[in-house]
Amino acid sequence: MTTEATIPTQVALVPPSVGVSTVGSVAQVATAGEISRADFTSLSDRMSYLLVLRLAMGAIVAIWAILRPEALVVPLQSLGVLTVAYLLISVAGEWARRRTLRFEYWIITALLLLDGLYLGCAMYATGGTQSPIRFVVYLHLVAVSLLASYRTGLKIALWHSLLLLVVVYAQAARLLAPVDVTPGAIEFDRMPVLNVTSFWLFAIATSIFSALNERELRQRRADLQALVDVGARLDSAADAIQQAGIVLEALIERFGFERGLLLGESDGRVVVLAAHGTPEAPTTSTDPDWIVRRAWERRQILPVKQLDPARDPQMAQLMPDARNVLVAPMFADGRAVGAIVVEHRARRRPGVERRTAAMLGQFASVAALNLRNAVLLQHVQDLAERDSLTGAANRRMFQVALERILHGHEIRPRPERVTAVLFLDLDDFKVVNDTLGHAAGDALLIAVTERISNLVRDGDLVARLGGDEFAVLIDDDATLSRARKMAARLVFELRAPYVLGDKHVVVTASVGIASARDAIGGAIDLVRNADVAMYMAKANGKAGFAIFDPGMHEAMRERHELSVELQRAVDLDQLSLLYQPIVDIATGRLAGVEALVRWSHPKFGLVMPDRFIELAEETGAILPIGRWILRQASGEAAQWLERGVVPEGTFISVNVSAREIQQLGFVDGIKAVLGESGLDPNRLILEITETALLKATPATVATLHAVRGLGVRIVIDDFGTGYFSLSHLRQFPVDALKIATEFVQDVDESSKSSALAGAIVAMGRSLGIETIAEGIETHEQAARMERLGCAFGQGYVFAHPMVAEDLLAGFGTASQPDASAASAATATTSGRREANRRAATASRRPASSSSEPTAATTRVPRRSPALRPTAS
């Protein structure tokens, strides 16, 4: 029944990537009552066959009696009545058995005893122990042994033997008429010993073979049941490591293996997914041992007498001194997915049962299919819960995790802790896609995700919600102190340059923070609140963070209302221009003016550019607004110069956005405006922010060159706030640099800001580029910029933004008869400007801001008369 393993082999490892399942061999032993019940159930299921046997035995006795009536000891009628009664009782007993559960066992026992009584009577009536009918007793014994169990067969043999002895003693005692014995007292040495001996030899032989068959059948049935149970348990387990533990545990429990491993394969390497009775298994993948590769090649179970440490070092280390090892390869869809390695419990016996090896192969097949399905399911779940580009959690997974956490807090409230969400959005990310391509944009998103993941704790969940939107789920205290620190760190760290191929890309992020305590509607409400806070951070200047408060919903509603009405602002004639002078710092004379747009809203009053320029950029309203500003400013400047109410050579400066420059027909639009207004192109200056130029495409650079070819000059606004380099200055057509406010307002000569301001002026001078200092608010600041050599200045110390009439009154030619009177004129007109200060103050930009918003807030860089083109 056993085969000896002859192939020298050893053990192999499999690839688990997460952990190892340790299996404990806890055998489930059935009680004696359970075994008896199982035997009884087997007999009960087969009683219908015994009824057929009873009918056959009754027919045999009746037919023989009819054919040989002279051999009967009793009258034929008596034997016939006995046979009919026996058959009727048998049929009635079987009918009763099938309709009752409570007395079924007792009915079966009674019927078996009745069989013995009838056969004993039939043998006596037809010739005693020498009756030809005695073979029916053997037939009954074989049938009961095979249909019930060998134990029941031995009991029936004992019952039949007792009845035979009873008949013999009854004859000897003259209770029955003697049939085939010597008259007088019966002597034991003359009893039919041969009959009884042969009957018991037959009974024992039948029981032995019945027991062997029954044991084999039970083992097969138990094996199949174990396989079915494992399949059912595997169906409820989705994790590969959990499945490996279930399979190995079932094998240990069923076959009593002393040690075992279940290995998984990945990319040609193996890792231990589950182990039993071995030292702590490694969690790293290794190259498969020789025996595992051999099993994969042959696609069959390999028996191994003893592992060879030289060929199978990993197996020998995990299972030292292993004997009678079986290596079962696991295949699914035609490829190896792992192997099962077990050490048979019969270590001192040569070989392993064929049934054990066969069942091990069946377990390996089931495990292979389920592991394959688990891997596929995990892959599907990853696709469903993970962002395919960055590998971070996606919106669905983030929402599910957030709902689970909030539900847990409802069940177990934690007053001292609170769940918070940080909602991140990259500022102007679309420009990266438009300028560098979507491949660069994808690479940037991956880099941003990695940077965010490195800035959070292990327990925090980072998700990409879509596009350039990210979210972080954290646990915080009631004051959101950790969320604040994390937001500040994210804003700071994310603005560091990213290297994408041979390019350096700078991107900033705006962050919104929301607490679960403000989310009445649960997870969806919490994410929406964080989103609202993020938009408020953008509205406050981007590259910052904001914490949600209920009033933000009203602000967002107002913002949406503004965005809708902004589309009609030009058509409804709700826009107006203010002008801020740009003066020659040395003389105080007017050099130019910057046109600044204002929106007179019927509901909200005078709306400053910082409230609607960004909206205009987002909605596309900046295009008609920008055209209106350019047309209006150019027309008024042309009239001033034609009438001579401003100094000759005064320029008009207009801010334009990157979105305007990227539009087809931008150059033709400027030509049309110059043609309509009659403004000398040399008197028009376009201001573009440094950050906008950093995102410029080759097409944008070509557009700027075409604009400069018209005679229009280009000024870089807010210079110093970005990452503009000297190579950029060579690439772009630049006529002037407007120094950012933060470098201008620092009067400390030893500070870095002051040094940077001087460096910008010196660099401009060496490159032949003029410089303008904006945001000058004190005479001390003006004096410092003059000492640094800056040619032009702009700020509240000279004048606030004002309407055209006040501009002409304070800086027109009539108010500046000579250079020495220019500054005095500024002072003498202060009273009139103060009268208009309410309007001007509304347009006053904060001292901390380097400039007014972009394009729509038209800025004016100056061209000094000394640097005007010769054509002028």
SULZIQUI-V420618 format. One line per field, one symbol per residue. phi: phi as a letter, one per 30 degrees, with the letter a starting at -180 (. if undefined). A space follows every 50 residues. Layout:
phi=???
This chain:
phi=.bbcdbcdbbcbcbccccabccccdcdccddddddedddddddddcdddd dddddddddddddddddbddcddcddddddddddddddddddddddddcb cdcdddddddddddeddddddddddckidcdddddddddddddddddcad dddddddddddddddddddddddidbddcbbdejddcddcdddddddddd ddddddddddddddddddddddddddddddeddddcccdddddddddddd ddddciddbabbcccahicbbdcabbicdeddccdbddddddddddddha dcdbdadcedcbddddddbdhdbhccccdcbbhibdclacbbcdddddcd jbeddddddddddddddddddeddddddddddddcbdddciddcdddddd dddddddddddbebedbbdbbcccbddhdeddddccjddddddddddddd ddddccddddccbcdkhccbbbcbcbdddhddddddddddeddddddccc icccccbcbcbccbcddccddiddddddddddddddddddjihabbcdbe dddddddddddddddddcddddhccbccbcdccdddciddcabcdbdbcc ddccidcdedcbddddddcidddddddddddddddddddddddidbedjd cccbdbcdddddddidddddeddddddiddedccbccbddddddcdcedd ddddddddddjdccbcdhdjdcbdcddddddcdccaccddedddddcddc ddddddddddddddddcicdbbccidcbddddddddddjddbbblddcad ebdddddddcbdddcbdaddcdddddddcddddddcddddddcddddddd adecfdcfcbdccdedcdeddd
